[in-house]
């Protein structure tokens, strides 16, 4: 049987033999070619729908990838997505919470196999994030997301032309900030620059500065750098340095400088009810520990007074609690005017407050001295306070004040100053004041105890009083109603008593008070001498704001002066008559009463001219008969007698 001819060996035959010998190599080659074709031709946009549905399910919000989705596979896979948008909470009027023109995400593949997410780089182009609060909380709270588990590790964050907005309509707050990464030697920790404006608690608001990259927050032991300047209305703050403790936002500390034209402006911003003050500058360490904020070791100036110490605010209570331990080495007394509704002095070298000065000028134009600015009841009721303030030295030209120690207690509208203690003229005036603002009209009670005031220092600007010797003490108890100091005094009931034991005073002063022209001229031309004081005593009843004398006397070896009359605290009017009775026999003594009248702002001190005119007419008549008779008409026989004025009062 004839045999078939053998086919010549060709390329195709060799390939077939190779496939039969190594089939796995063939499969691998085909798979590689197919994968290359898949990678080159695959449209990653096919995954947009599944990704959108996964994010929506996790956040409970809409999520949309409006542009292309692209992936570069590798050990570090790069994912790029354009025009991303995350929906807002359903209660918001804004449909979107966050958008970005492009997101570029670098992800390590192998850590994913172990359940870890490692992102070497995250880039955001023109991101826009809106944070806002509503009745149901913040829009950053996502239903179904617990926040448990380990978060992704991000090595590098780059933000280009970002925008951050915060809105709290209930607090009249809206802030719009531009955010961008700055160049840095360490690309993994590029700081963020911030600048923008808006409103904070209804006040115009501005913010500028820089903070470290948010990636630095993952290292709890690493100080977080911050340098931010903010202003709200006339209040300015500068936070800088490194936050050495930070846990979310519930615990941190940072150096903080505060300044403004009036500490009262902090009430709408922070809810702290403080009195009106002149301009201030303070700098200290701001520490937060959950609900407790402390301003530690601060120092600075308020008006022309230095101020240092520690203040603490506790939130999360029915009412905010403000506590303070304050110290002043030098206190300018008129800086306290805001506590009683007044205005600080704005004379040469003084730091004032334009708004308070305008109110004081209006009051002065009415001829009034006592402040009539009403206390704001809401402020007294919305916070509690426990503040101690000590001043080592008081600057008060014309006033004999030495130092101050006050303890301020406020609880649910009940304000107490216990004590309100001043060093005065070498002695002390210690008071307790109770103001009950729990009703529409404040009810006030003040108990004032003056002890050991040196008479020579009570009138530092009076040359004739400097060499006086003796101490004055007294008690004042008043109760009144009204929402301003003026109204409280205008309705006051109570009593006021003061007295002085033995001492000495310029004889010239007494002779002038008694209008003894001869003796006064003698002392003016010669050397003044002191005259012993036996005692002095004043006792007043107070009803409906009018002080009426029950007893008023001043007794020395030369003169006894008795007085009577009223002091109207509401109308701010004086109506007192002093009747001097010299004990010597001066031929020129005029026994006419002295009248103290006029207003508190412009008091008058004058002799009773009507009585002087009558005596002058009698003298002229007698002069026409015989000169000795004329001299007799002006002769003082000294009817006054030694008196203890009701007993010697407290020394």
Number of C-alpha atoms within 10 A of each C-alpha: 3 4 5 6 6 6 7 6 8 8 8 9 11 11 11 10 12 13 13 11 10 10 11 11 12 13 12 11 11 12 12 12 12 12 13 12 11 11 14 9 9 12 13 13 15 10 11 17 12 11 14 16 14 12 15 16 14 12 17 17 19 18 23 20 20 13 15 15 19 18 17 12 12 10 11 16 15 18 17 17 20 19 18 19 20 21 20 23 24 12 12 14 8 12 14 19 21 18 24 20 16 20 20 18 20 22 23 17 17 13 12 11 9 8 9 15 18 19 21 16 18 18 17 20 19 20 23 21 18 19 17 21 18 14 7 9 9 14 18 14 12 15 12 10 10 8 8 6 6 9 11 10 15 18 16 18 22 21 19 15 13 18 22 18 18 16 20 17 13 10 14 12 18 21 20 20 21 20 21 23 22 17 12 10 7 9 16 17 20 23 24 21 19 22 19 18 19 19 20 21 19 16 19 16 22 20 22 17 17 21 20 20 22 13 17 19 15 14 10 13 11 14 16 22 17 21 19 18 19 18 21 22 17 15 20 18 19 19 22 18 16 18 19 15 18 22 12 10 9 12 17 19 21 23 20 22 20 19 20 22 23 23 21 18 22 16 14 14 16 11 17 21 23 17 18 24 28 31 21 21 19 18 21 21 17 22 21 21 16 14 12 15 20 20 21 21 14 20 19 19 18 25 26 21 22 19 23 20 17 18 19 20 20 18 14 10 10 10 16 18 20 23 19 20 16 19 20 23 14 16 26 22 20 24 24 20 18 20 14 18 23 24 26 26 21 15 8 6 8 15 22 22 20 15 14 22 17 12 17 23 14 12 17 14 10 9 15 21 17 23 20 20 19 14 18 12 17 12 18 22 18 17 21 25 24 17 17 18 18 19 21 14 17 23 17 13 12 11 16 22 22 19 21 24 17 20 19 18 19 21 18 17 20 18 21 22 19 17 19 18 21 21 21 23 23 17 19 20 22 21 20 18 19 19 22 22 23 17 10 10 14 21 18 22 20 19 16 20 18 20 22 19 23 21 22 22 22 21 17 16 13 11 11 17 18 16 15 22 19 21 24 25 22 21 18 17 19 22 23 23 21 22 21 20 21 25 21 25 25 21 19 26 20 20 17 19 19 20 23 26 21 20 20 22 22 21 23 22 18 23 21 14 21 27 21 22 15 15 21 21 13 12 16 11 9 9 8 15 12 16 20 18 24 21 25 27 24 20 18 22 19 24 18 17 25 23 22 20 19 14 17 20 22 22 24 26 18 20 25 27 21 20 19 17 19 19 21 20 22 18 17 22 20 21 17 19 20 22 20 25 24 28 18 17 13 17 17 16 23 22 22 20 23 21 20 19 19 15 18 18 13 13 13 14 13 12 21 16 13 10 14 14 12 10 17 15 12 13 18 14 14 16 16 10 10 10 13 10 16 18 15 14 19 18 16 20 15 17 12 18 14 13 16 18 22 11 13 15 19 15 16
